[in-house]
Amino acid sequence: MRFFLGVILFLSAFTAAGQLSIEITGAGAQRTPIAIVPFAGDPVGASLTAVVRADLERSGMFRGLEVPPLSPHPNENTPVSYGEWRSRLADALVVGSVAANPDGRFEVRFRLYDIVKQAPLGAIAYLFTRDNARAAGHRIADFVYEKLTGEKGVFSTQIAYVVKRGTTYELQIADADGERAQYLLRSNEPIISPVWSPEGRRIAYVSFESKKPIVYVHHLSENKRQVIASFKGSNSAPAWSPDGKTIAVVLSVEGGSQIYLLNADGSGPRRRISNSNSIDTEPRYSNDGRVLYFTSDRGGSPQIYRMAASGGEPQRVTFKGSYNVSPRPSPDGRVLAYVTRDGGKFQVALLDLSNQQVQVITDSDRDESPSFAPNGRMILLATVRGGRGVLSAVSADGRIRQNLPYAGGDVREPAWGPFTE
Amino acid sequence: MRTIIVAAFSAVLVAGCATTPEDQTAAKVEDRKPGAKPGAASQSVDRPKIAAVDVTSKGSAALKDPANILSRRSIYYDYDRFDVKDEYRSLVEAHAKYLRENPAARMLIQGNTDERGGREYNVGLGQRRSEGVKRMLMLLGARENQIESVSLGEEKPQAEGSNEQAWSKNRRSDMLYGGEY
């Protein structure tokens, strides 16, 4: 009881000691050159544009152009000279301004232009407090990204991951660029398998603080958590249904490791949906909620299977290789990411569910826990570099790679959060 | 807390037994097993059982005494194996006897794996190891309600390092008694 209270004390949003940073080690074949003119007006505008540029460059799809001092300094209302920006080799242009409001907040207004097509692509305004300037920058980057690529940006999303420092474990959440990290839970025992609820306000995870694995659901805004599965034996591998009402878990309460469904609010009885003498674990719902992918060694080696989300006869999904675990269906349901062992190497592979083609997309050899960005473009994963646990992100086509080094600890168990409003 | 005291008390009894071979005839006492015949002509030395409480730490002496087999708690496995090797048979038998003779004693078995492979799949593999030990203890007379088998997967290595020397120490089941975890 005393320990439980101790944990609760730490639940409030403490700024985490370490910080992820991001290095891009690969890039798309063609990166769109974009000029992002430092926003006019309040000085906070310059830091905003720095966030926008860093976000877009980190995606591997854009190259920020150096913009020399301009006179007069353009803003969102300045008539744009397409020829001049074309001569600076820009394909796109962002201009804008920031004004301080009497209530202490700031208002940013900006406009995006397609320089090649000589067309305005839209204008928008956001209100923000000084503390949330980075969030405003991410929103602008999302707008620009979506207008120029046709896909939703993920710069405003968050990631969760576990940091191990000595014998201390922290479950942290941070912006997708690794900034503004906070910890949700600090413990002297391991924490694994964090997963975001579909609306992004809850995280389920497995904590070993009671000397055995127990599944918790953490309510982010209320800073409270509840035990969801603490049956006799082991409780692990939580997964949310797309409607956020059900959590699939793996329990050993009846012997072995089998998949059960629980109400996410903790009510009602457990419902067993797998029936085997093998290990059935790592359930994951398909995006439409109809199918559960899971790992099972019923065939002698661990492979990925699928079954109806209500239970039923499983069908084998992976056939290549003797060790395939950690299934993660893509947000559009077309691709399955998983970890495959080839020789002694554990790497992330993508299986195209329409034609069964398999592509290994990493060149590291101790990959774990792949997690799709909510737009399906990037996959966050844990790997080991120089003996240290680090996060890495790779584009779904394998071309763009980012390393997320972390000062002062091993990082693992990444989970990319959903789109939120 | 009560469980701990009872377990500690039970440990004293076993510590006593441990020095006496099972088949040795000690002072005549009434056999309390149902159906057993009391010694024919002997005077009854039966006394009401007293509820002793030992709050000193020597209660767990047998479990902690390095010279006693009960102080050994770890069973190690070959790669990708879950069966208890013959060399650990006497160890499991000793713990089964302890559990049998101390119905109030409780045990947590934590199964562990080496670091290779997926974390959640390794939780499953560790579970298979701990359940194997539990099954063996039960076949030897321990009761189901005395034992909880769980898995720590690859999360709690005994040895750090990415080599067979470390891995062989990390593929194990640990037996912990109530009060020790």
Interface residues (C-beta under 8 A of the other chain):
Chain A: P190 I192 S193 F208 K211 K212 P213 K232 G233 S234 S236 A237 V250 S252 G255 G256 S257 I279 T281 E282 T295 D297 P302 Y323 V325 S326 V339 R341 F346 E368 S369 E413
Chain B: L108 Q110 R116 G117 G118 R119 E120 Y121 V123 G124 L125 G126 Q127 R128 E131 E148 S149 V150 S151 L152 G153 E155 K156 L176 Y181
